[in-house]
Amino acid sequence: MKNKKEPTFNEYLNHLNPNDVQAVKSFFVNFKQHMSLPLSEEKKLRQDLEVALMYYNAIGVSVTEALRRLDNENLGGFYARPPLLYYALDDSAKIYPLSMKHGVMNVFRLSAILKDDIIPALLQIALTFTIKRFPRFATTLKKGFFWHYLDANKQHYAIEKEEHLPCRPIKVSTTGSKAFRVLYFKGRISVEFFHTLTDGRGGMVFLQTLIATYLELTGVAKVAHPGILDINSCPDPGEDANEFKRAEAKKASGFKDKKALQMSGRIANIVPAQILHLKLSAQALKEVSKAHGVTITNYLLGLFLLASKYATEEVKGDISIQLPVDMRKFYPSNTLANFSMYAGIRFNVNEITILDKILPLIKKQLEEKANYEKMSEMMYSAHKMNREVRAVPLFLKSPIAKIAYGLIGEAIFTTTFSNIGVVNAPPYFSDYIDSYDFILGPPQVNRAALTLITFKNVSTLTITKSTKDPSFEEELYRLLQKDGLQFELEGSALYEPKRRIPRKKYKKRP
């Protein structure tokens, strides 16, 4: 059976009354005044609006109401002004492009799972309206003489239907490449960012603002909230601040450490090899952690140490877990640039025995390493290090950074655990959103990366796998169940390359 032919925009106009036709034509005359993009890009934006108008018509929304929701004022002057701005990288972000291989950079992902399937036509408009409020994100990575920088990149930012692996690396070396991507699948909206652009906090502000704009386009009344930016307000200069300059420490804290043990299992040919989401009751997780006398983060770190020991055959050496720390809790800031450092807990593999014995030791290490003083020293160290090499040309910095990152980088940790905490969302989001996911891009040395994000009473613990070996997650499941914590397991099958049937080789005739 042939699919019903989609109506054209001219056919849509032909069925409208004269007043509505005139209103739509006036709308597009006004649209033209908001444009100075190349004609090919302008055409894409216009087509998006046409598709949205036809969608509204199909569901019975009046032309007047449709034009109100799609008001060209939401475009502002963003697409009418030439792309002249550029943004210096913050002290944390400068290392990422220096250490990337073949112009490809790993990303992290933030997702919201809505109760209803996504309407692509409206999500596309939501992105078009939202991106202008985040000019720092509408950029492409460029090479300067001394440092990389973010250069304004005004174009049509298109959403993508998700058809590939999560957290595919972004090829930032190509001309006009984007610093992020927006994807959708059924009821899920995902945004993938590379770390040069922002950190988890900045990424969440963007995702929340995008969702609020999308919901408004579906007819949901807009409600102001501190975690959501007004898309028609002027960007605050503080949102682009390199806050590492604020470090109040008087001495630097080094980043060096010895190598840590890695879990067993060969790195897969395709990474991530698997993505696993464990949906837990946030209340139950809190109660179990409290019963052990620690926070949720401390409790989970204990489980991760035990599971990591189970997943390695090594009997000598240290297991170390990297824990990103949002510096905004020490230095209040609204920056959307990177403003995170990390603390690491480290245990000799033979010291990892039973949970109740190691939890007090984890708590002590975090108190010593993740406090204001130590984090400020590390923050000062990052700023001082970049300041000392600022006059070194980029072509000399880059190979040194690649070597350093390759020798140290992930190798000093067994895994990373990033807890983004409770989602800062307005109450009405609960009517439309079931849960959130947070995924770290696949590590190149570590076999797993871990995240936690909480919304309403759902805490989603995610494991990004770089190996097929299931030892780590199977032991983690057992440890959670031993403490009475039930969970729903969602995730992918193993991502494996298609097997090729080798061709038969024949000897050449003499």
QUISULTA-V932981 format. One record per residue. N is the residue number from 1. RES is the residue in three letters. SS is DSSP state (~ for helix, > for strand, _ for the rest). OMEGA is omega in degrees with one decimal (none if undefined). NEAR is the number of other ideal C-beta (glycine too) atoms within 10 Angstrom. Layout:
BEGIN
N_RES_SS_OMEGA_NEAR / N_RES_SS_OMEGA_NEAR
END
This chain:
BEGIN
1_MET___-178.4_3 / 2_LYS___176.2_4 / 3_ASN___177.7_5 / 4_LYS___-177.8_6 / 5_LYS___178.5_7 / 6_GLU___179.9_8 / 7_PRO___175.8_13 / 8_THR___-179.2_11 / 9_PHE_~_177.0_15 / 10_ASN_~_177.2_8 / 11_GLU_~_176.6_11 / 12_TYR_~_-179.6_17 / 13_LEU_~_-175.5_15 / 14_ASN_~_-177.3_10 / 15_HIS___-179.8_10 / 16_LEU___174.4_15 / 17_ASN___-174.8_9 / 18_PRO_~_-179.4_7 / 19_ASN_~_179.4_10 / 20_ASP_~_177.0_17 / 21_VAL_~_-179.7_15 / 22_GLN_~_179.4_11 / 23_ALA_~_179.9_15 / 24_VAL_~_179.5_20 / 25_LYS_~_177.5_11 / 26_SER_~_178.2_11 / 27_PHE_~_-177.4_17 / 28_PHE_~_171.7_13 / 29_VAL_~_178.1_10 / 30_ASN_~_176.5_14 / 31_PHE_~_-178.7_17 / 32_LYS_~_-179.7_11 / 33_GLN_~_-179.5_11 / 34_HIS___-173.1_18 / 35_MET___164.5_17 / 36_SER___176.9_13 / 37_LEU___171.1_19 / 38_PRO___-173.9_11 / 39_LEU_~_-179.0_8 / 40_SER_~_178.9_9 / 41_GLU_~_177.5_15 / 42_GLU_~_-179.6_17 / 43_LYS_~_179.2_13 / 44_LYS_~_178.1_16 / 45_LEU_~_178.5_21 / 46_ARG_~_179.1_16 / 47_GLN_~_176.6_13 / 48_ASP_~_179.4_21 / 49_LEU_~_177.0_23 / 50_GLU_~_179.3_18 / 51_VAL_~_179.2_17 / 52_ALA_~_178.4_22 / 53_LEU_~_179.5_24 / 54_MET_~_176.6_18 / 55_TYR_~_179.5_17 / 56_TYR_~_179.0_21 / 57_ASN_~_-177.2_17 / 58_ALA_~_-178.7_11 / 59_ILE___173.1_10 / 60_GLY___175.8_7 / 61_VAL___-178.4_17 / 62_SER___178.0_11 / 63_VAL_~_179.5_19 / 64_THR_~_-179.8_10 / 65_GLU_~_178.8_12 / 66_ALA_~_179.9_22 / 67_LEU_~_176.0_20 / 68_ARG_~_-179.3_10 / 69_ARG_~_-177.0_17 / 70_LEU___-174.3_21 / 71_ASP___-179.4_12 / 72_ASN_~_176.0_17 / 73_GLU_~_177.7_9 / 74_ASN_~_174.1_21 / 75_LEU_~_-177.9_21 / 76_GLY___177.4_17 / 77_GLY___-173.8_10 / 78_PHE_~_-176.4_18 / 79_TYR_~_-179.2_20 / 80_ALA_~_-177.8_14 / 81_ARG___178.5_12 / 82_PRO___-179.0_9 / 83_PRO___-174.4_17 / 84_LEU___-173.5_8 / 85_LEU___168.1_15 / 86_TYR_>_-174.8_12 / 87_TYR_>_174.5_18 / 88_ALA_>_177.4_15 / 89_LEU___175.3_23 / 90_ASP___-174.7_23 / 91_ASP___178.0_24 / 92_SER___-174.0_24 / 93_ALA___-172.9_25 / 94_LYS_~_-177.0_25 / 95_ILE_~_-173.5_21 / 96_TYR_~_-179.4_21 / 97_PRO_~_177.9_24 / 98_LEU_~_-174.1_19 / 99_SER_~_-176.7_17 / 100_MET___-179.3_23 / 101_LYS_>_175.2_12 / 102_HIS___177.2_8 / 103_GLY___-178.1_14 / 104_VAL_>_-177.1_14 / 105_MET_>_176.9_24 / 106_ASN___-175.4_20 / 107_VAL_>_167.5_23 / 108_PHE_>_-174.5_23 / 109_ARG_>_170.3_24 / 110_LEU_>_-177.0_23 / 111_SER_>_170.6_24 / 112_ALA_>_179.4_26 / 113_ILE_>_-177.3_20 / 114_LEU_>_-179.2_20 / 115_LYS___-179.9_10 / 116_ASP___178.0_9 / 117_ASP___-179.4_11 / 118_ILE___174.3_19 / 119_ILE___-173.5_17 / 120_PRO_~_-177.7_16 / 121_ALA_~_-178.5_20 / 122_LEU_~_175.4_23 / 123_LEU_~_178.3_21 / 124_GLN_~_178.1_25 / 125_ILE_~_179.2_24 / 126_ALA_~_178.0_27 / 127_LEU_~_179.0_20 / 128_THR_~_179.3_24 / 129_PHE_~_-173.5_24 / 130_THR_~_-171.8_23 / 131_ILE_~_-178.3_24 / 132_LYS___177.9_20 / 133_ARG___-178.7_24 / 134_PHE___-175.8_22 / 135_PRO___177.2_19 / 136_ARG___-178.0_20 / 137_PHE___179.2_24 / 138_ALA___-172.9_21 / 139_THR_>_172.0_24 / 140_THR_>_-177.8_19 / 141_LEU_>_-179.7_25 / 142_LYS_>_176.4_16 / 143_LYS_>_169.0_14 / 144_GLY___180.0_13 / 145_PHE___-177.7_7 / 146_PHE___-176.7_14 / 147_TRP___165.1_20 / 148_HIS_>_176.6_22 / 149_TYR_>_178.5_18 / 150_LEU_>_-177.6_24 / 151_ASP_>_-179.5_17 / 152_ALA_>_-175.0_16 / 153_ASN___-177.2_19 / 154_LYS___-178.1_22 / 155_GLN___174.0_18 / 156_HIS___178.8_20 / 157_TYR___-173.5_21 / 158_ALA___170.9_13 / 159_ILE___179.4_22 / 160_GLU_>_170.3_14 / 161_LYS_>_-173.5_10 / 162_GLU___-178.8_16 / 163_GLU___-176.4_7 / 164_HIS___177.4_10 / 165_LEU___173.4_15 / 166_PRO___174.6_22 / 167_CYS___170.5_21 / 168_ARG___177.6_17 / 169_PRO___177.0_19 / 170_ILE_>_178.6_25 / 171_LYS_>_-175.4_12 / 172_VAL___-177.0_21 / 173_SER___-178.2_15 / 174_THR___-178.6_11 / 175_THR___177.5_7 / 176_GLY___-178.3_8 / 177_SER___-179.2_17 / 178_LYS___-179.1_22 / 179_ALA___-178.6_22 / 180_PHE_>_172.4_20 / 181_ARG_>_176.7_19 / 182_VAL_>_-177.5_22 / 183_LEU_>_175.0_21 / 184_TYR_>_175.6_21 / 185_PHE_>_-175.9_16 / 186_LYS___-178.3_10 / 187_GLY___-174.2_15 / 188_ARG_>_170.0_18 / 189_ILE_>_179.2_24 / 190_SER_>_171.8_21 / 191_VAL_>_178.4_23 / 192_GLU_>_-176.8_24 / 193_PHE_>_165.0_24 / 194_PHE_>_-168.1_25 / 195_HIS___176.2_21 / 196_THR___-175.8_26 / 197_LEU___-172.3_29 / 198_THR___173.5_26 / 199_ASP___-176.0_25 / 200_GLY_~_-179.5_23 / 201_ARG_~_179.1_22 / 202_GLY_~_178.7_22 / 203_GLY_~_-179.6_24 / 204_MET_~_176.9_23 / 205_VAL_~_178.9_21 / 206_PHE_~_-179.0_24 / 207_LEU_~_-178.7_24 / 208_GLN_~_178.8_22 / 209_THR_~_177.1_22 / 210_LEU_~_179.8_25 / 211_ILE_~_179.9_23 / 212_ALA_~_178.9_26 / 213_THR_~_177.9_23 / 214_TYR_~_-179.2_25 / 215_LEU_~_178.3_22 / 216_GLU_~_178.2_18 / 217_LEU_~_177.2_23 / 218_THR___177.6_16 / 219_GLY___179.1_12 / 220_VAL___-178.7_14 / 221_ALA___-179.6_7 / 222_LYS___177.2_14 / 223_VAL___-179.7_13 / 224_ALA___-179.7_8 / 225_HIS___-177.1_16 / 226_PRO___-178.2_9 / 227_GLY___-177.9_16 / 228_ILE___179.8_21 / 229_LEU___174.2_22 / 230_ASP___-174.0_11 / 231_ILE___-179.9_20 / 232_ASN___175.7_13 / 233_SER___179.1_9 / 234_CYS___175.7_8 / 235_PRO___178.3_14 / 236_ASP___178.9_12 / 237_PRO_~_179.7_8 / 238_GLY_~_180.0_11 / 239_GLU_~_179.4_18 / 240_ASP_~_-172.2_17 / 241_ALA___169.4_17 / 242_ASN___-171.0_20 / 243_GLU_~_179.5_22 / 244_PHE_~_178.2_27 / 245_LYS_~_-176.8_12 / 246_ARG_~_-175.6_16 / 247_ALA___-177.0_23 / 248_GLU___-179.7_12 / 249_ALA___178.7_18 / 250_LYS___176.9_8 / 251_LYS___-178.6_10 / 252_ALA___175.6_16 / 253_SER___-174.6_17 / 254_GLY___178.1_9 / 255_PHE___-172.4_16 / 256_LYS___175.4_7 / 257_ASP___179.4_14 / 258_LYS___-177.7_11 / 259_LYS___177.7_16 / 260_ALA___174.0_24 / 261_LEU___174.4_21 / 262_GLN___175.4_24 / 263_MET___177.5_24 / 264_SER___-179.0_15 / 265_GLY___-179.7_19 / 266_ARG___174.5_11 / 267_ILE_>_-176.2_16 / 268_ALA___177.1_20 / 269_ASN___177.1_10 / 270_ILE___177.4_13 / 271_VAL___-1.6_20 / 272_PRO___177.3_26 / 273_ALA___-178.9_24 / 274_GLN_>_173.6_23 / 275_ILE_>_-179.0_20 / 276_LEU_>_177.0_19 / 277_HIS_>_174.9_21 / 278_LEU_>_180.0_20 / 279_LYS_>_-177.8_18 / 280_LEU_>_171.8_21 / 281_SER_>_180.0_16 / 282_ALA_~_-179.8_18 / 283_GLN_~_179.7_10 / 284_ALA_~_179.3_16 / 285_LEU_~_178.9_22 / 286_LYS_~_-178.3_16 / 287_GLU_~_178.9_12 / 288_VAL_~_178.9_18 / 289_SER_~_179.6_20 / 290_LYS_~_178.7_12 / 291_ALA_~_176.7_11 / 292_HIS___176.8_15 / 293_GLY___-178.1_12 / 294_VAL___175.5_21 / 295_THR___177.5_16 / 296_ILE_~_179.6_19 / 297_THR_~_179.4_18 / 298_ASN_~_-178.5_19 / 299_TYR_~_-179.0_24 / 300_LEU_~_176.2_24 / 301_LEU_~_176.9_24 / 302_GLY_~_178.2_26 / 303_LEU_~_-178.3_22 / 304_PHE_~_177.4_25 / 305_LEU_~_179.6_27 / 306_LEU_~_-179.6_20 / 307_ALA_~_178.4_26 / 308_SER_~_176.9_28 / 309_LYS_~_179.4_22 / 310_TYR_~_-172.9_17 / 311_ALA___176.0_26 / 312_THR___177.9_19 / 313_GLU___-179.4_8 / 314_GLU___180.0_13 / 315_VAL___176.6_9 / 316_LYS___178.7_8 / 317_GLY___-175.8_16 / 318_ASP_>_167.6_21 / 319_ILE_>_-175.7_27 / 320_SER_>_179.4_22 / 321_ILE_>_177.8_23 / 322_GLN_>_-178.1_20 / 323_LEU_>_177.1_20 / 324_PRO_>_-179.2_18 / 325_VAL_>_177.5_21 / 326_ASP_>_-176.0_19 / 327_MET_~_179.2_26 / 328_ARG_~_179.0_15 / 329_LYS_~_175.2_10 / 330_PHE___-179.2_19 / 331_TYR___-177.2_18 / 332_PRO___-175.6_8 / 333_SER___174.3_17 / 334_ASN___179.8_16 / 335_THR___175.4_24 / 336_LEU___174.5_24 / 337_ALA___176.7_26 / 338_ASN___173.1_26 / 339_PHE___179.8_28 / 340_SER_>_170.3_18 / 341_MET_>_178.5_25 / 342_TYR_>_170.4_17 / 343_ALA_>_180.0_18 / 344_GLY_>_171.4_20 / 345_ILE_>_-173.0_27 / 346_ARG_>_179.7_18 / 347_PHE_>_169.1_21 / 348_ASN_>_-174.0_11 / 349_VAL_~_-178.6_18 / 350_ASN_~_175.9_10 / 351_GLU_~_-177.9_14 / 352_ILE___-173.1_20 / 353_THR___178.1_12 / 354_ILE___-171.4_9 / 355_LEU_~_-174.2_18 / 356_ASP_~_176.5_11 / 357_LYS_~_-176.7_11 / 358_ILE_~_-178.4_21 / 359_LEU_~_177.2_20 / 360_PRO_~_179.5_14 / 361_LEU_~_176.1_15 / 362_ILE_~_179.9_23 / 363_LYS_~_-179.6_19 / 364_LYS_~_180.0_11 / 365_GLN_~_-179.7_19 / 366_LEU_~_177.3_20 / 367_GLU_~_-178.6_10 / 368_GLU_~_-170.7_12 / 369_LYS_~_-175.5_18 / 370_ALA___179.4_17 / 371_ASN___-177.1_13 / 372_TYR_~_-175.8_13 / 373_GLU_~_-177.2_12 / 374_LYS_~_179.2_17 / 375_MET_~_177.8_24 / 376_SER_~_177.7_21 / 377_GLU_~_179.0_18 / 378_MET_~_177.2_22 / 379_MET_~_178.0_28 / 380_TYR_~_179.8_21 / 381_SER_~_179.0_20 / 382_ALA_~_-179.7_21 / 383_HIS_~_-178.7_21 / 384_LYS_~_-178.8_15 / 385_MET_~_179.3_16 / 386_ASN_~_-179.8_19 / 387_ARG_~_-177.0_12 / 388_GLU_~_-178.4_9 / 389_VAL___-174.7_15 / 390_ARG___-178.0_11 / 391_ALA___178.9_7 / 392_VAL___-179.6_12 / 393_PRO___-176.0_12 / 394_LEU_~_-176.9_15 / 395_PHE_~_174.2_9 / 396_LEU_~_179.5_11 / 397_LYS_~_-169.8_19 / 398_SER_~_-179.3_16 / 399_PRO_~_177.9_10 / 400_ILE_~_-179.9_13 / 401_ALA_~_179.1_20 / 402_LYS_~_179.9_15 / 403_ILE_~_-178.4_11 / 404_ALA_~_-178.8_15 / 405_TYR_~_-179.8_18 / 406_GLY_~_-177.8_14 / 407_LEU_~_-176.6_10 / 408_ILE___175.8_15 / 409_GLY_~_-178.1_17 / 410_GLU_~_-172.1_19 / 411_ALA_~_-179.5_18 / 412_ILE_~_176.5_19 / 413_PHE___173.3_28 / 414_THR___178.4_32 / 415_THR_>_176.8_27 / 416_THR_>_174.5_22 / 417_PHE_>_180.0_21 / 418_SER_>_178.8_23 / 419_ASN_>_-177.1_22 / 420_ILE_>_175.0_21 / 421_GLY_>_-178.5_15 / 422_VAL_>_-179.1_12 / 423_VAL___178.5_21 / 424_ASN___-175.2_15 / 425_ALA___176.0_20 / 426_PRO___-176.9_17 / 427_PRO_~_-175.2_8 / 428_TYR_~_176.7_15 / 429_PHE_~_-178.7_23 / 430_SER_~_179.6_12 / 431_ASP_~_-173.0_9 / 432_TYR___-175.0_16 / 433_ILE_>_177.7_20 / 434_ASP_>_-176.0_15 / 435_SER_>_177.1_21 / 436_TYR_>_172.8_23 / 437_ASP_>_176.8_21 / 438_PHE_>_-176.0_24 / 439_ILE_>_170.6_25 / 440_LEU_>_177.4_26 / 441_GLY___-174.6_23 / 442_PRO___177.4_29 / 443_PRO___-178.4_22 / 444_GLN___-179.5_15 / 445_VAL___177.8_16 / 446_ASN___-179.9_26 / 447_ARG___-179.6_28 / 448_ALA_>_172.1_31 / 449_ALA_>_-169.3_25 / 450_LEU_>_177.1_25 / 451_THR_>_174.0_24 / 452_LEU_>_175.5_21 / 453_ILE_>_-174.5_24 / 454_THR_>_175.8_22 / 455_PHE_>_-173.4_21 / 456_LYS___-180.0_15 / 457_ASN___-179.5_13 / 458_VAL_>_172.4_17 / 459_SER_>_-177.6_25 / 460_THR_>_176.9_24 / 461_LEU_>_-174.7_23 / 462_THR_>_177.2_24 / 463_ILE_>_172.9_24 / 464_THR_>_-175.4_27 / 465_LYS_>_172.6_27 / 466_SER___178.1_23 / 467_THR_>_177.3_23 / 468_LYS___-178.1_16 / 469_ASP___-174.9_18 / 470_PRO___-170.9_15 / 471_SER_~_-174.8_18 / 472_PHE_~_-174.6_26 / 473_GLU_~_179.4_19 / 474_GLU_~_175.9_13 / 475_GLU_~_177.7_18 / 476_LEU_~_177.1_24 / 477_TYR_~_-176.9_17 / 478_ARG_~_-179.1_13 / 479_LEU_~_177.3_18 / 480_LEU_~_-178.9_20 / 481_GLN_~_177.6_11 / 482_LYS_~_178.1_10 / 483_ASP___176.8_15 / 484_GLY___-179.9_10 / 485_LEU___177.2_20 / 486_GLN___-179.2_10 / 487_PHE_>_170.9_18 / 488_GLU_>_-178.7_11 / 489_LEU_>_174.5_10 / 490_GLU_>_177.6_15 / 491_GLY_>_-174.8_13 / 492_SER___165.6_14 / 493_ALA___176.1_6 / 494_LEU___174.9_12 / 495_TYR___-177.4_19 / 496_GLU___176.9_12 / 497_PRO___175.6_8 / 498_LYS___-178.7_4 / 499_ARG___178.5_6 / 500_ARG___176.5_6 / 501_ILE___-176.9_5 / 502_PRO___177.4_6 / 503_ARG___177.9_6 / 504_LYS___178.6_5 / 505_LYS___179.2_5 / 506_TYR___175.9_6 / 507_LYS___176.1_5 / 508_LYS___176.1_4 / 509_ARG___179.2_4 / 510_PRO___none_3
END
